[in-house]
């Protein structure tokens, strides 16, 4: 699943950069990628589901805000982020469940 999501995010990143690279959109895109990279070691290596959930919520906010901004400028880019947003919601549900149980 992540392969497909990364392809869609890559196309979104390309479309953002092709349109002149709006600084706010670029920053949100990079921030959500950094948060995405941080989640795995925090959840799996550090065994810190509460911290991972906080990262995931920040990731969801960044990606959602980016999608909302892109919807005004380039709907294709916004639609390409929808599967990612849905996956983040599902991952958040699982992460919250693991945090709650532990």
Secondary structure, DSSP 8 states (H G I E B T S, - for coil): -HHHHHHHHHHHHHHHHHTT--HHHHHHHHHHHHHHHHHHIIIIIS--HHHHHHHHHHHHHHHHHHHHHHHHH-HHHHHHHHHHHHHHHHHHHHHHHHHHH-
